[in-house]
Amino acid sequence: MTAPIIGSTSLKNLEELVGTLLGIETRSCRILMVLSIAAVHIHLTEEEIKHLEEPYQPQAVIGHA
């Protein structure tokens, strides 16, 4: 199965799109995006990184044969 990853071709387009969706001007959107990125500062342990890099193993759906 494949699925397209939809994205923006430039930061300016992304700012305009997010600004339009939120109903704010591009400059305010840029500030909001910078603050959002700064707020998400995550450090993963070696164990967490190893787990994320493992190949996906499909799981059976409970209640279906």
C-alpha positions as a printed Julia matrix, in Angstrom:
65×3 Matrix{Float64}:
   0.0     0.0    0.0
   1.24    3.48  -0.77
  -0.03    6.93   0.06
   1.16   10.35  -1.04
   2.76   12.66   1.49
   1.19   16.03   0.9
   3.35   18.99   1.71
   4.34   22.49   0.78
   7.01   23.33  -1.76
   8.34   26.26   0.26
   8.24   27.77   3.73
   6.38   30.81   2.36
   3.63   28.59   0.92
   3.37   26.71   4.22
   3.08   29.97   6.18
   0.36   31.23   3.85
  -1.55   27.94   4.04
  -1.41   27.73   7.83
  -2.24   31.43   8.13
  -5.29   30.98   5.91
  -6.45   27.92   7.86
  -6.08   29.75  11.17
  -7.43   33.04   9.85
  -4.27   35.0   10.71
  -1.82   37.03   8.63
   1.39   35.46   7.34
   3.65   37.37   9.77
   1.62   36.18  12.78
   1.67   32.67  11.37
   5.47   32.77  11.07
   5.79   33.83  14.72
   3.35   31.1   15.8
   5.3    28.45  13.87
   8.62   29.51  15.42
   7.11   29.39  18.92
   5.6    25.96  18.2
   8.9    24.55  17.0
  10.71   25.97  20.03
   8.14   24.38  22.35
   8.68   20.91  20.89
  12.2    20.05  21.98
  12.26   16.28  22.44
  15.18   14.09  23.44
  14.87   10.37  22.77
  16.77    7.71  24.67
  18.85    5.16  22.76
  16.18    2.56  23.56
  13.41    4.76  22.12
  15.42    5.42  18.96
  16.11    1.7   18.55
  12.4     0.93  18.94
  11.43    3.54  16.33
  13.97    2.17  13.85
  12.69   -1.42  14.1
  10.72   -2.68  11.09
   6.95   -2.42  11.45
   5.27   -5.68  12.41
   1.59   -5.82  11.42
  -0.72   -6.64  14.33
  -3.89   -8.71  14.14
  -7.11   -6.77  14.65
  -8.88   -7.96  17.79
 -12.29   -9.45  17.11
 -11.65  -10.32  13.43
 -10.53  -13.61  11.95
